[in-house]
Amino acid sequence: MKGMVFTEFLEMVEMKFSADMVDDIIEDSALPSGGAYTAVGVYDHGELVQMVVALSRRSNIPVPTLVQVFGEHLFGRFNVLYPSFFAGQVSVLDFLEGIETVVHTEVRKLYPDAQLPQFHCTRTVDGLQMRYSSPRHFGDLAEGLIKGAIVHFGGGVAVSRNDQADGDIVFDLRRIA
């Protein structure tokens, strides 16, 4: 997993909790990397999981909630760090439908070693269905990113989640009044 995900997670923890909390979760996690990350490095996603679990223990906030909040935060950071991904986008449904063909294509150009999840999108009468697939099983992160996108584009869309037996997750996005 790209190091920028780790650095953004630690920045979010510092912002929402404290610098001491960052130190505490790194210490609690006994990470092989020692908790030293660079944005361009590649690290085992298990280290991120360990830190989220440590944060959950210390904050008494469930792991899925923390990961979703991080996803929302991360979407905002993507908007700041990669404005070209958002140029000309006016609809959350159009933006999300283009994750594979536009955003992930550009990410692969910037980071050829990036290990990205897959999204298979299908337009529906009143929205979009997104099927998420990843060997890392970060569906809560995907859900947070989707929710962050909805907020960024002004709302008007509700999202529901259906976890599949094969480990995939289907997100149904529907326009609301």
PEKAWO-V947975 format. One record per pair of residues at least 12 apart in sequence whose ideal C-beta (glycine too) atoms are under 10 Angstrom apart, sorted by sequence separation. I is the first residue (numbers start at 1). J is the second residue. If there is no record, write none. Layout:
BEGIN
I J
I J
END
This chain:
BEGIN
10 22
13 25
23 35
31 43
32 44
35 47
52 64
55 67
104 116
119 131
120 132
130 142
147 159
159 171
160 172
9 22
10 23
13 26
22 35
31 44
34 47
53 66
85 98
89 102
103 116
104 117
118 131
119 132
120 133
132 145
146 159
159 172
160 173
32 46
33 47
49 63
52 66
85 99
89 103
104 118
118 132
119 133
132 146
158 172
159 173
160 174
10 25
31 46
32 47
35 50
51 66
52 67
55 70
104 119
117 132
118 133
119 134
146 161
158 173
159 174
9 25
10 26
31 47
35 51
100 116
103 119
117 133
118 134
130 146
143 159
157 173
158 174
29 46
31 48
85 102
86 103
99 116
100 117
117 134
157 174
158 175
29 47
32 50
49 67
52 70
85 103
99 117
100 118
101 119
116 134
117 135
128 146
143 161
156 174
157 175
158 176
29 48
31 50
48 67
84 103
85 104
99 118
100 119
115 134
117 136
142 161
156 175
157 176
29 49
30 50
31 51
99 119
100 120
101 121
115 135
117 137
156 176
26 47
29 50
82 103
85 106
98 119
100 121
115 136
117 138
140 161
155 176
156 177
28 50
29 51
48 70
84 106
85 107
97 119
99 121
117 139
139 161
28 51
29 52
31 54
96 119
98 121
119 142
150 173
26 50
29 53
30 54
82 106
97 121
117 141
139 163
147 171
149 173
6 31
10 35
25 50
26 51
28 53
29 54
78 103
82 107
96 121
97 122
117 142
139 164
146 171
25 51
28 54
29 55
97 123
137 163
143 169
6 33
10 37
25 52
27 54
28 55
119 146
142 169
146 173
9 37
25 53
26 54
82 110
93 121
117 145
139 167
143 171
6 35
8 37
22 51
25 54
28 57
78 107
94 123
128 157
130 159
132 161
139 168
140 169
142 171
3 33
6 36
7 37
24 54
25 55
28 58
93 123
100 130
127 157
137 167
139 169
6 37
7 38
8 39
24 55
25 56
93 124
96 127
97 128
99 130
126 157
127 158
128 159
131 162
132 163
133 164
137 168
138 169
5 37
6 38
7 39
25 57
96 128
127 159
132 164
135 167
137 169
139 171
3 36
4 37
6 39
7 40
21 54
22 55
24 57
25 58
93 126
97 130
99 132
129 162
131 164
133 166
134 167
3 37
4 38
5 39
7 41
21 55
24 58
25 59
93 127
94 128
96 130
133 167
134 168
2 37
3 38
4 39
6 41
92 127
93 128
132 167
133 168
134 169
2 38
3 39
4 40
6 42
92 128
132 168
133 169
2 39
3 40
4 41
6 43
21 58
91 128
93 130
131 168
132 169
2 40
3 41
5 43
9 47
10 48
13 51
17 55
21 59
131 169
132 170
2 41
3 42
6 45
9 48
13 52
16 55
130 169
131 170
132 171
1 41
2 42
3 43
5 45
130 170
131 171
1 42
2 43
6 47
10 51
13 54
17 58
129 170
130 171
1 43
6 48
9 51
13 55
17 59
39 81
129 171
130 172
1 44
2 45
5 48
9 52
12 55
16 59
99 142
128 171
129 172
130 173
1 45
17 61
127 171
128 172
129 173
1 46
6 51
13 58
16 61
127 172
128 173
129 174
1 47
9 55
13 59
99 145
126 172
127 173
128 174
1 48
99 146
126 173
127 174
128 175
120 168
122 170
124 172
126 174
127 175
96 145
124 173
125 174
126 175
127 176
16 66
96 146
99 149
118 168
120 170
121 171
124 174
125 175
126 176
117 168
124 175
117 169
119 171
121 173
13 66
16 69
96 149
12 66
16 70
92 146
95 149
96 150
95 150
92 148
93 149
9 66
12 69
13 70
16 73
92 149
93 150
95 152
96 153
9 67
12 70
15 73
92 150
95 153
92 151
94 153
12 72
13 73
89 149
92 152
93 153
9 70
12 73
92 153
96 157
8 70
11 73
12 74
91 153
92 154
86 149
89 152
90 153
91 154
92 155
93 156
96 159
9 73
12 76
89 153
90 154
92 156
93 157
5 70
8 73
9 74
12 77
91 156
92 157
8 74
11 77
86 152
91 157
71 138
74 141
78 145
86 153
92 159
8 76
70 138
71 139
5 74
8 77
42 111
71 140
72 141
75 144
76 145
79 148
4 74
7 77
8 78
40 110
45 115
70 140
71 141
74 144
75 145
78 148
79 149
40 111
42 113
67 138
68 139
69 140
70 141
71 142
72 143
73 144
74 145
75 146
77 148
78 149
5 77
39 111
42 114
67 139
68 140
71 143
72 144
73 145
75 147
76 148
4 77
8 81
40 113
42 115
67 140
68 141
71 144
72 145
75 148
76 149
79 152
4 78
66 140
67 141
68 142
70 144
71 145
72 146
74 148
75 149
78 152
64 139
65 140
67 142
68 143
69 144
70 145
71 146
72 147
73 148
75 150
76 151
96 171
64 140
67 143
68 144
71 147
72 148
75 151
76 152
97 173
4 81
63 140
64 141
67 144
68 145
71 148
72 149
75 152
96 173
62 140
66 144
68 146
69 147
70 148
71 149
72 150
64 143
65 144
68 147
69 148
72 151
64 144
68 148
72 152
93 173
92 173
93 174
93 175
92 175
91 175
49 136
48 136
49 137
52 140
45 134
49 138
52 141
45 135
46 136
48 138
45 136
44 136
45 137
45 138
48 141
45 141
2 107
4 111
2 110
3 111
2 111
4 114
2 113
2 114
1 114
2 115
1 115
2 116
1 116
9 141
5 138
1 136
5 141
1 138
END
